[in-house]
Amino acid sequence: MFPQITHGDRGRLPLNSVGNAFRNLCAEDGEIYNHEPNLAQIANKLDYERLKCVPEGKYIRYKKDEEKYLPKKLRYDVNWDELAEGRFRQAKLQRLDRKLPSPTILTSRTSYYHPVENRYLTVREAAACQSFPNGFIFTGSQTAQFRQIGNAVPSLMAYAIGEVVKQIVAAKSKAAVDAKVISFSKGAFRYDTKTVA
């Protein structure tokens, strides 16, 4: 038994986009927790200048990406022919797209970048992409907070899985009650045979 598909082409509801996730970051008490854009700035000036050239929803993974988005002075010092499969192992400078669902947020804050601002995601933005409630407060260093988000099962996914587990347990409990176990002791029934003449 799998969770019912509720979103996307095979469901009734639209997929949740990054833009929708970012639309309201306020908790019920009106506060915005773990949202500090000043801590999401890019310290490396070269990466900052590169990111400014990458459009929303795009990234650098192949030589063609580098040539399309980066001027020569900002290109990576790599020999594309020597890279395994002719690509970076993981996309660099990957901006999220506000019109699309987020990819799974990883444990490093340097994995994804804000769709239009030249910075990393804040902890709250990353948490919103993973469907954490806005009132959930993360503690510890920025690294620890991103690790908590990246290692977690997205909240709404965990809820859907939990609902299916509840249905399975309830169905098994009902089946156990409905099952009638019949046992017979030896000689409980006697069958006489008649001789037909």
N, C-alpha and C positions, 0 to 999 in steps of 0.2 A: 504494500500500500504506500503510495506516495502522496505528498501534499497536492491538493488540487491547484491547477494553474489558474491564477486569478488575474495576472497582469500580462500585457504584451499581446502579440498577435493571436494567441490561443486563449486568452483570458478576456474578461469584460472590462478590466480597468487598464488605463495607460501605464506604461513603465514610469517609474519615478526618475526624473532627470536631475542632473547636478544643479541646474538653475532652480528647480523646485525645492531641492534639499536646502539650498542656500537662502531661499526666499525669507524664511523666518527662523532665526537662530535663538530667539528668546525662549527662556523657560517660562513656566506658568507664573512665576513671581515677577516677570518682567526683566530679569537679569539675563545677560549673555555670559555664560561660563566658558572658560578655557578658550576664549577668542581674543588673542593678542597679536594683531598683525605686525606689531613692532618686533615680535620674536620670530616672525616668519620671513624676515628679510634675507636676501641672498648675500652672504659676505664676500664671496668670490666675485670680483668685478668682471672678470672675463665671462663667467657663467651668466651674470646679470645682463651683460651686453648681448650675449647669445640669446637669452630668453626673450629679450625685447623683439627679436626678429622672428620668433616662432608664433604663428597664428593660433588662435583658439582651436582646441581639438587636435592639434598636430604635435609632432615630436621629431627627434633625430634618431634614426636607427640604421638607415642605409645611406650609402653615398649619395643617392638621388635626393634624399631628404636634406642632407647637408648642403648640397649644391643649390637646392631650391630655396632654402630659407636663410642660409648664412652667407654673408659676404666673405670673400677670400681671407680677409684679415682676422675673421672670427672662427674659421674652420678648425676642426680638431686636427691635431698633428698625428694622424694615423695613416697607415697604408691599408686601404680597404681590401686590397687583394690578399693581404696576409691575415686578415681577420677570419675566424671560423665562419663559414657560411656567408661571408661578405657583409656581416652586420655586427652591430653591438649586441651583446648578450641580452641587455635590457635597454629599452628606449631611453634616451636622454632628453631632458627638458620637456617631458610630456605634460602638455597643458590639457586640463579636462575641458570637455565640451558641455556648455550649459544645456544644450538641447538633448543630450544623450544620458543614459544611466552611467554612473561611475563604474570604473573597473574596481575590483576588490582592492581596498586600501591595504598597502603593505606596511611592514613595521618601521620603515625608514621614512622620515618626513621628506627626504630628497627624491622620492619616487615620482611624485606628481606635483604639478604647479597649478596655481590659480588660473582659471580660464582667461582672464583679461588683465589682472594686475600682475606686475612683475615680481612675484614672490612665491614662496611655498604656500601650502594650505595651512590654515591655523588648525589647532587641535579640534576645535568645535566644527569647522568645515569638514575635516576628515571624518569626525564622528557622525555628522549629519549624512555623509555619503554612505556610511555603514548602518544607518537607520537607528542610531542611539537616540534616546529621548533627549531633548534639549536641557532637561534638568539633571541629567547624569553628569556628575562632576568627576573629572580625572585628577589624580594627584601624582606627585613625583616630578622628576625632571621632564623636559620636553621629550627626550628620548624614551623615557619610561612610559609617558602618556601615549606616544605613537605606537609603542610596543603593545600596550593594552588594547588599542584599537585594532591594530593589524593582526593580533593573535585571536581576537574575539570572533565568534560566529556572529554575523550581523543580527541585530535584535529581532527584526521582523522575520528573518529566516528561521531563527531559533524558535520563535513563537509558532510559526507554521509547522515546523517539525514536531514541536511539543504537542500541538493539537492532534497530529496524526498518531503520535505515540499514545495519547490519551484514548483515542478511538480504538486503537489496537488492543490496549489493556482492557477497555470496557467490553469489547467484543469477545475477548478470551474469557473474561469473568462471566459474561452472560452465557457463553457456550458451556462453561464448566457447570453452571447451575442447570442449564437445560439438558445436559447429558444425563441420561439415566443409566446408572451402572447396575446391572442385574447379575446377581450371582446365585448359583444353585448349589445346594449341597448334594452329595452323592445320594442317589436314590430318591430325589425330590419328585421325580416323575416316574411313573411306571407304565411301560408300554406292554400290553398283552398281545400276543400274536394269536390269530385264529387260523385254524387249519380249514382251508376251503376244500370241501369234498366234491 
